[in-house]
Amino acid sequence: MSFTNHATLFNNYSLPSYEEALERATGGKVCTVVEYVWIDGSGKMMRSKSRTLTLDSDFDSLEQVPEWNYDGSSCYQAVTHNSEIILKPVALFADPFRGGNCKLVLCESFAWSDGSFAALKPANSNFRHYMDDIEKATKSEDPLINLQQQYSMLSRHTSFQKQPLGWPTRGYPSRAPESSYCGVGCGVSAGRPVIEKHAQTCLAAGVKIHSAGMNDGLGSGFFEVGPCTPTEAGDHLWMARYILQRIGEDFNVAVSFAPKLLPSYKVENHCLARISTISSRATGP
């Protein structure tokens, strides 16, 4: 079975750019499209939806993005009779998919504390909410963090079948997994277009992408974000993960961050942290 690249199919339509379409729809008012991005209740998967905003002035600030909501019962975060989850924007990025003045906004999610709907509490996957205390406790050391995310790319990823890119239909690759680390050439490299497009798109979004390449195991990749402050590191990592999943859609490639994709294969995916502090950066005796 052959698959059609949906990005190519979409581009075959005679559509105006988002900027032109927004100007037509709003009569020349300041208008943009914002993609709200959040982590669902699994703590691993990301969700997003778009909203058209009409603004009183040029769009250049996170404060101009209003809070929003979504159905938490579809995201492992709420029951159906009390399913509203509130989105609070926390980090703003350029939207490299729509272009123009459109934005991607990473959000924290909050659930209602009780049936009175008077107070909010962090949703079950909102650990970012507690970063303020960590930032204050470590401020004197001015920590800088670099995060490396490793991942697998698959042409099939179901409950019954996992087919990493470049692998034979049955069995394992003929070469040792370590031959693919920063590998070049057929047989040791698979998925380079995804890796390159991801890095390019992250740069366009303003994500602090530090490096990218092939990882151990055919069909595996990695990227790094940083150096960043602690909260910023998490924001940029999650947005880079989101962009990677979006790029995978264009190539019909599933992306897995699972630590152990195949139990019988020695390759593992990690998220590695490198931390620098004033003490570790100090020079001299």
Sequence and secondary structure as in RCSB ss.txt:
>XXXX:A:sequence
MSFTNHATLFNNYSLPSYEEALERATGGKVCTVVEYVWIDGSGKMMRSKSRTLTLDSDFDSLEQVPEWNYDGSSC
YQAVTHNSEIILKPVALFADPFRGGNCKLVLCESFAWSDGSFAALKPANSNFRHYMDDIEKATKSEDPLINLQQQ
YSMLSRHTSFQKQPLGWPTRGYPSRAPESSYCGVGCGVSAGRPVIEKHAQTCLAAGVKIHSAGMNDGLGSGFFEV
GPCTPTEAGDHLWMARYILQRIGEDFNVAVSFAPKLLPSYKVENHCLARISTISSRATGP
>XXXX:A:secstr
     HHHHHHTS    HHHHHHHHHTT SEEEEEEEEE TTSS EEEEEEEEE SS    GGGS  EEEEGGGT
TS BTTB EEEEEEEEEEE TTT TT EEEEEEEEEESSTT   EEE TT  GGGHHHHHHHHGGG  EEEEEEE
EEEEEEESSS EEETT  SSS  SS GGGGTT  STTT   HHHHHHHHHHHHHHT  EEEEEE SSTTEEEEEE
EEE HHHHHHHHHHHHHHHHHHHHHHT EEE  S SSTTS     EEEEEE HHHH    
